[in-house]
Amino acid sequence: EVKVYDFCEKWRSNSQSFTFFTSGSTGEPKKIILAREQLENSAKQTISWLKLKENQVALLCISPEFIGGAMLLVRAMMAQMDLLLIEPQQDVTAELISCRQSIHLASFVPNQWKILLNSKMDLNSIFKNAVGVLIGGADLDLVTKNKTHNCCQFPVYLTYGMTETVSHIAFQSIGIHPTNFLETLPFVKIRQTLDGKLCIASPSTWQKWIETEDLVEIIESNKFLIKGRANRIINSAGLKINPKALEEKLDVFFELHELQVNFFVAGVADDFFGEVVSIFVEGSQTFELNKLNNFLIQFFEKNKLPKRLYQLETFEKTPSGKIDQQKTIGKALAI
């Protein structure tokens, strides 16, 4: 509440610059200073997209210290919405059950959303008047996307953006009317570098092009798919291996077995190969690498298959709730 109050007071006092830090999920957090006008431009886009109105209720249960939480506050203030606060935590079910207000806008990180989906809560009642439930910060596994579509009779969007783009600039519908692609907000422009990286220009970047580390396939001028991250490519014995491709097929494996599993694929240093493809799995359920590879061999050459499997009770997380891959890998190797 203090952090929310401090941010809102700074906004109402007409401060012209705001400092944020990137999530640090793939490296050290970076300090980024954004101008008030950039935040206003971003909020205007979302207000227009979701048709947010005065006296609607916005739910905040993520930290306002990060861009996703701060921008929910900016949207609420600019649209003159009412604000409902829940202390940021992974499991917000107890607080939501006791909530008697109709929620129109809400933002969650993936872990919060997975816990809500797996609870016995009547989400369709709580969000019956929602114009947008936004899931941001990281991708969702296939099981969670399908469960969202099957269970939720209200608009749920997986959003794409970063601190540098002042929160989301694109969305994928995963609730009612699901799509298989990300669609940009109005007035957002996208293009690719020669090596496939996504570049973004929008009112919130002052139309300056921001080059990302995300490898993409552009379907149309306003639609694209994320194919992986350039800075996650694994170099194993001279082979360039995209972990995102392996993760997508492992998603299918877990869905076929009706398993909801937190995992990721990454390279681990190796004296012989340089790096070896490795799977990191969270939780107490045990898996056999051979069984996973017997499934993956349908789609990949043998020398691109994972060579190691690490299982941890819990992954390391960043302050914003994302999986901290570097620290998780370090934790696994130290065991």
Backbone hydrogen bonds, N-H to C=O, Kabsch-Sander energy under -0.5 kcal/mol:
donor,donor_aa,acceptor,acceptor_aa,energy
5,Y,1,E,-2.8
6,D,2,V,-2.8
7,F,3,K,-2.2
8,C,4,V,-2.7
9,E,5,Y,-2.7
10,K,6,D,-2.1
11,W,7,F,-2.3
12,R,8,C,-2.8
13,S,9,E,-1.5
14,N,11,W,-1.6
15,S,10,K,-1.9
18,F,34,L,-2.7
20,F,32,I,-2.9
22,T,30,K,-2.2
32,I,20,F,-3.3
34,L,18,F,-3.1
34,L,32,I,-0.6
36,R,16,Q,-1.9
38,Q,35,A,-0.7
39,L,35,A,-1.6
40,E,36,R,-2.6
41,N,37,E,-2.6
42,S,38,Q,-2.2
43,A,39,L,-2.5
44,K,40,E,-2.5
45,Q,41,N,-1.7
46,T,42,S,-1.8
47,I,43,A,-2.9
48,S,44,K,-2.3
49,W,45,Q,-2.5
50,L,46,T,-2.8
51,K,47,I,-0.9
52,L,47,I,-1.5
55,N,80,Q,-2.4
56,Q,53,K,-1.6
58,A,82,D,-2.9
59,L,105,L,-3.3
60,L,58,A,-0.5
60,L,84,L,-2.8
61,C,59,L,-0.5
61,C,107,S,-0.5
66,F,63,S,-1.2
69,G,63,S,-0.7
70,A,66,F,-2.5
71,M,67,I,-2.5
72,L,68,G,-1.2
73,L,69,G,-1.5
74,V,70,A,-2.1
75,R,71,M,-2.6
76,A,72,L,-2.3
77,M,73,L,-2.5
78,M,74,V,-2.8
79,A,75,R,-2.5
80,Q,76,A,-0.5
80,Q,77,M,-0.5
81,M,76,A,-3.0
82,D,56,Q,-3.2
84,L,58,A,-2.9
86,I,60,L,-2.4
89,Q,61,C,-0.6
92,V,90,Q,-0.7
96,L,92,V,-2.1
97,I,93,T,-2.7
98,S,94,A,-1.3
99,C,96,L,-1.1
103,I,101,Q,-0.5
103,I,126,I,-1.1
104,H,57,V,-2.4
105,L,57,V,-2.0
106,A,132,G,-1.6
107,S,59,L,-0.9
108,F,134,L,-2.8
113,W,109,V,-2.0
114,K,110,P,-2.6
115,I,111,N,-2.0
116,L,112,Q,-2.1
117,L,113,W,-2.6
118,N,114,K,-1.9
119,S,115,I,-0.7
119,S,116,L,-0.9
123,L,121,M,-1.4
125,S,122,D,-1.0
126,I,122,D,-1.9
127,F,123,L,-2.8
128,K,125,S,-1.0
130,A,127,F,-1.7
131,V,104,H,-2.8
132,G,104,H,-1.5
133,V,155,P,-1.9
134,L,106,A,-3.2
134,L,132,G,-0.6
135,I,157,Y,-3.0
136,G,108,F,-2.2
136,G,134,L,-0.5
145,K,141,D,-2.1
146,N,142,L,-2.6
147,K,143,V,-2.3
148,T,144,T,-2.4
149,H,145,K,-2.1
150,N,146,N,-2.4
151,C,147,K,-2.1
152,C,148,T,-2.5
153,Q,151,C,-0.6
157,Y,133,V,-2.9
158,L,172,Q,-2.8
159,T,135,I,-2.9
159,T,157,Y,-0.6
160,Y,170,A,-2.6
162,M,167,S,-1.0
165,T,162,M,-0.6
166,V,163,T,-1.7
167,S,162,M,-1.6
169,I,160,Y,-3.0
170,A,160,Y,-1.5
171,F,183,E,-2.3
172,Q,158,L,-2.4
174,I,156,V,-2.7
175,G,156,V,-1.3
176,I,154,F,-0.8
179,T,173,S,-2.4
182,L,224,F,-2.6
183,E,171,F,-3.0
184,T,222,N,-2.4
185,L,169,I,-2.6
188,V,185,L,-1.5
189,K,201,A,-3.4
191,R,199,C,-1.7
193,T,197,K,-2.0
196,G,193,T,-1.9
198,L,214,D,-2.5
199,C,191,R,-2.9
200,I,210,I,-2.3
201,A,189,K,-2.2
205,T,202,S,-1.4
206,W,203,P,-1.1
207,Q,202,S,-3.1
208,K,205,T,-1.7
210,I,200,I,-3.0
211,E,209,W,-0.5
212,T,198,L,-2.9
212,T,210,I,-0.5
215,L,228,G,-3.3
216,V,196,G,-2.3
217,E,225,L,-2.2
219,I,217,E,-0.6
219,I,223,K,-1.9
220,E,223,K,-1.5
223,K,220,E,-1.2
224,F,182,L,-2.1
225,L,217,E,-2.3
227,K,215,L,-3.8
227,K,225,L,-0.5
228,G,215,L,-0.9
230,A,213,E,-3.4
232,R,229,R,-1.8
233,I,230,A,-1.0
234,I,241,I,-2.9
236,S,234,I,-0.8
236,S,239,L,-2.4
237,A,235,N,-0.6
237,A,273,F,-3.1
239,L,236,S,-2.2
241,I,234,I,-3.0
241,I,239,L,-0.7
245,A,242,N,-0.7
246,L,242,N,-1.1
247,E,243,P,-2.7
248,E,244,K,-2.2
249,K,245,A,-1.4
250,L,246,L,-2.4
251,D,247,E,-2.2
252,V,248,E,-1.3
253,F,249,K,-2.1
254,F,250,L,-2.6
255,E,251,D,-2.2
256,L,252,V,-2.7
257,H,253,F,-1.4
258,E,255,E,-1.8
259,L,254,F,-3.5
261,V,259,L,-0.7
263,F,261,V,-0.6
264,F,280,F,-1.8
266,A,278,S,-2.4
268,V,276,V,-2.0
270,D,274,G,-1.8
274,G,270,D,-1.8
275,E,273,F,-1.2
276,V,268,V,-2.4
278,S,266,A,-2.4
279,I,308,R,-2.4
280,F,264,F,-2.8
281,V,310,Y,-2.8
282,E,262,N,-2.7
283,G,312,L,-2.4
292,L,288,E,-1.8
293,N,289,L,-2.7
294,N,290,N,-2.2
295,F,291,K,-1.0
296,L,292,L,-2.2
297,I,293,N,-2.2
298,Q,295,F,-1.2
299,F,296,L,-2.3
300,F,296,L,-1.7
304,K,301,E,-1.9
305,L,302,K,-1.6
307,K,277,V,-3.0
308,R,277,V,-1.3
310,Y,279,I,-3.2
312,L,281,V,-2.8
318,T,322,K,-2.7
321,G,318,T,-2.1
324,D,316,E,-2.8
325,Q,25,S,-1.2
325,Q,323,I,-1.1
326,Q,25,S,-0.5
328,T,324,D,-2.3
329,I,325,Q,-2.8
330,G,326,Q,-2.2
331,K,327,K,-2.3
332,A,328,T,-2.4
333,L,329,I,-2.4
334,A,330,G,-1.2
335,I,331,K,-0.7
335,I,332,A,-0.8
